[in-house]
Amino acid sequence: MATALQSLQQHLHQTRLLGSISSALYFDQNTVMPAAGADWRGEQLALLATQLHERQSSSAYADLVAAAEAELHPDDPEPRHRNLALLRLELERQRALDPALVAALAQAQSRGNAIWQNARQRNDFAAFAPALETLLALRAQQASQLQAAEPELRSPWEVLAQPFEPDVSKAQLQELFAPLRAELPALLDRARCMDAAQGRAASPEHDLPEPVQEQLCSELLASWGYNAEQCHRARSAHPFSCTLGPGDFRITTRVVRGQPLSAFLATAHEWGHSLYEQGLPRGDDHWFPWPLGEATSMGVHESQSLFWECRVARSRAFAQRWHPRFSAVLGGDPWGGEFGFWRAFNPLKPGLIRVEADELSYCLHIVLRYQLELDLLEGDLPVAELPQQWNLLMQELLGLTPSTDREGCLQDIHWAEGLFGYFPSYALGHLISAQLAMAMEQALGPIETQIATAQESALQRWLSDHVWLWGRSLNAGELVQRVTGQPLRAEPFLAYLRGKLERLETGP
Amino acid sequence: MATALQSLQQHLHQTRLLGSISSALYFDQNTVMPAAGADWRGEQLALLATQLHERQSSSAYADLVAAAEAELHPDDPEPRHRNLALLRLELERQRALDPALVAALAQAQSRGNAIWQNARQRNDFAAFAPALETLLALRAQQASQLQAAEPELRSPWEVLAQPFEPDVSKAQLQELFAPLRAELPALLDRARCMDAAQGRAASPEHDLPEPVQEQLCSELLASWGYNAEQCHRARSAHPFSCTLGPGDFRITTRVVRGQPLSAFLATAHEWGHSLYEQGLPRGDDHWFPWPLGEATSMGVHESQSLFWECRVARSRAFAQRWHPRFSAVLGGDPWGGEFGFWRAFNPLKPGLIRVEADELSYCLHIVLRYQLELDLLEGDLPVAELPQQWNLLMQELLGLTPSTDREGCLQDIHWAEGLFGYFPSYALGHLISAQLAMAMEQALGPIETQIATAQESALQRWLSDHVWLWGRSLNAGELVQRVTGQPLRAEPFLAYLRGKLERLETGP
């Protein structure tokens, strides 16, 4: 006779199977599916989404959760308590929603995406505005329905941000983002002066042939423990990482013309995401397919990808180690030595496009989006004034003004799908990564020393032992507190940037 | 208010969606999935199989079919009648089966496959024998349960063959295979003498580098109307073709060391399968996702792949046209002229392995398997005597004796999964292809004339207009009768082989 907990686990296992089938279809769609397959694929995904939603909100499932709760004893292990608490919270959220709203949102997201694609291409914000208004209204309605299920009082934006960043609050973000907003523009200015003083040319005209980039990406992954028995690497229009099963991981990259280091850095980034997924707790059958076996937040996920992309692959020691290899494969050195090579990894130049931004300006792109989505959702910013407001803030934060909305408020897909509350996780990733790296250095000594001697496996081990193993046992804030002994702060990230800038200013 | 027919169509549409999700997972599994993903993938596929079986046998579905039948009027279009008749037949078959037997069979197939993999590797037939006995017993039981649903009296083997080759009978196969058995060994002997007379060397030592093979396969497909918007081509251990949606087709090939033409011919073969799938009736919404939108039999499917592989790609005209291209890409001519190149496409040498057999010996491999599975299932051949019987027949038909069971009765996967009744479709494909080609030549003139002038699109058009458009409106026999004005016979295939042999004997 199965216990209630076993029955629940069985249910969750099947839910996970269905969800991972969606992931497999998503991977196929974005790597190899021919264009004419799109409509049918959309129908397949919608069918699975319906089944998933049914499994996660049915009264049969609610009964399973309730039975497992009734069976729970105060002496039971803490993880079991937390698993059930997390499931209960998700369930209450699912059940707080009016099914009619769920359907309306799904339709509005799909329409929003299509209209945005078109509007962006034609640089026509007015064509997109009504869809954005609809999405804002529906999301506001969703937030209001979800309020009932929240364990504490949360603003509409906070409610919507919970799925990405559990327990995030506006107060916390205000505290974290204020120092970024205060200091990053000055650092960018310093970088501009440095460029002028060093007479630094625009990015070099050279490019790396595709097979060379492919080869270097493979070598990078091989040196970081890539195992083809567990991971498959493919090409896609936008790099991503996904998990198809407990032993089946995928990452993708793309080669961008004129950006010889783009694929290499994207590979480092996506591999960082995948390492986190591969390192999540799996051994104990209480942890898979239970919530505790999942990543704890998008911010923590991003901290792992950014660690490998920025802390490791953009470091001086890494450039020193790889410079000979790049030069050999290319049969030349267009960077004029390892210092120039390192500089190529760190342009530190503000631009209009978020996904092309480097460490120095990235968070300002997020500060801008966060403020605007707050104004749209909770303030009094009318949708019609979004482009103007975007451009004003862009000038204030980055000293640039987009010449078109395509390079301005139409550049990202998130709002077009009604994803409000998501952007801050990207910036949190930078801050968490920096603060975790500080703790790591206290334990292991300078990260660059490990990199110089190709000991990245020691860094991986440390992350595995201190970060990955927790799954959702700790939320992002608790994790940082636990690992670093301090609440999350902006200072470690800023200190890291100041240090990098200083070394760049010093020169070769 | 939806009609019963519309409700039924809706149900079939969702069933088709689920089935095509399985196909997508299968494609991923055989092209890119990392090895460690296998167990989870197995669970995903099992979940979908359960859902599919439920949808195809539930009483809710039975009610939908019954309601559509009740709504049917004698004046309704013939395709509607046939669609419902085919659905009724499938449904009765599904419902005739004891669910316990279905489960036992699924388990036995999965175990059979695993045990066979192992036994084959260790060349240990005795280890496989008990699994084969179990599968035979379960299939016999299945056949006996299915008898009740059959519209006419059928033997156990005939019942099991129906899903692959609707309406096939032993009497028909006896009539078709007897001339093959009588004449093919003599033709093989003639080919042997020709080799001796021409002092033909063993296959040349050269090989084509992988990128060259890749390039030539791409050029072949481009010349045959391949459209990357609708089809994706990948690599897999065994070449296959599959359909993931109404606009989403996939084919795979592999490069075999030491067999420079293998990938090229496999590409032609799989593209032939895919062309049939791409040409099935889709326009009329009565035909998709209805049965009439499906391929009519495995034999007809194979006739389409064999047409492009054998009739076209192994023809003299094709060799003449491609010889300069192969020589240019390779930078040399190891075949010593276009005649030698054509010979390389037509080894006409018997071997022990079915999947490596050419046109002259392939059907003898099938005659052997067909006779043995009849003896196992309906006769008195004990499983323990299978290896000995196999070797005797192999000597009689092909003049060869396997030195191990791995090269004998353990070579194919079909019986290990309990697939009895499948093999004859391969041979039927050769016969159907030859008879259709005869009709095509009566209409269009010699096929080789079209090939010589790169007019393969005319051949495609003819197949589309005379074969593909029928879907399951006609079964294989009816299709051949309709297109050629004659029942299916062995003579056109034998005449074609005699003609090819004669031209080869004549020399350059």
Interface residues (C-beta under 8 A of the other chain):
Chain A: Q14 L17 L18 S20 I21 A24 L25 F27 D28 V32 M33 P34 A35 A36 G37 D39 W40 R41 E43 Q44 L47 L48 A228 E229 Q230 C231 H232 A234 L244 G245 P246 G247 D248 F249
Chain B: Q14 L17 L18 S20 I21 A24 L25 F27 D28 V32 M33 P34 A35 A36 G37 D39 W40 R41 E43 Q44 L47 L48 A228 E229 Q230 C231 H232 A234 L244 G245 P246 G247 D248 F249
